[in-house]
Amino acid sequence: MAWLKKLRHRMFGRTPVYDGTGGGRRALAWMPGNPGAVAALSLAQDELRAKSRDLVRRNAWAAAGIEAFVANAIGTGIKPQSMVQDQGTREAIHSLWWDWCEQADAAGLTDFYGLQALATRAMLEGGEALVRLRYRRTEDGLPVALQIQVLEAEHLPTTMNRDLPGGNVIRAGIEFDRLGRRVAYHLYRSHPNDGLLAPMSSQGGMDTVRVDASEVIHLFRPLRPGQIRGEPWLTRALVKLNELDQYDDAELVRKKTAAMFAGFITRMAPEDNLMGESAADANGVALAGMEPGTLQILEPGEDIKFSAPADVGSSYAEFMRQQFRAVAAAMGITYEMLTGDLTQVNYSSIRAGLLEFRRRCEALQHGVIVHQLCRPIWR
């Protein structure tokens, strides 16, 4: 290997061609892997999804970031407009569409535009969402014999990988043919983490059922060519958000604990009241029972020192602000939308930030939500 090192030095010099390569002091500990789009998520997806859901449940900033994207990307719904030239036909199409929207939810909880928001929220939080097309019988009395059901990503097992007779393969729960086209999805009948609480648990809820790909919409944002499963929106902010939450909570507990101590009594005789409890004086009054305006007579040899807890310091707010800017950048939203802090903005700065955010929303709308969800259902 020594001759190879000498040859490399003769061809490229002793310093790396790029700063990011080589084994210098700054890059010595940087030894990243380079997995493919499928392999990168095959082992990490379940953990990323679990941590993302945990943060959204208990962290106000994570929930605010997800809600900001849903509110701006979906709002009251992405509504279609028929391009048919004949006015009567166009009005009939719109009328039928509105009638169907009211009955679109297989669970009966919302309309089609509410399902758009639900599917988008599930995609952002879990990395992907599954929308199953449920075809109904004509005697069900629906305007169109179709309803849709939104499923979380856990319904599609990430560990199901096998080769099938005939040449098809299953990768991460998705069945592909020899040309790499999706032909089916193998879905759990119920959410695998609901156990016996799931409505379908008594009907083999943990069994998988093969559903033709034409009846399933797999909603996710592809970030790499060849990617087959989705990545949670909070992936790059998970560690920082969790650490910030713990740090802020630790500061709160520290201030709360310090505020509970009004003062400390010192005595010349250390053997008195070893448990730290103040005994009543000759008049039956104890120092621990202070009230506003109390004048307390101290015993000989006693002294009182009032608590003066240290403040968090002037750098606390700026530190938190800088960290939240990094979190907002990872989530693709503005700092103000993440925190609600508008103290340092003016009309021009907030407008510039919102314009950039709206461009991100439009990209998500057109490239993912409209293309994968809205357009197939409209057609």
Summary of the structure (lengths in Angstrom):
residues: 379
radius of gyration: 30.6
end to end distance: 62.1
largest distance: 101.1
contacts: 952
relative contact order: 0.12
helix: 45%
strand: 13%
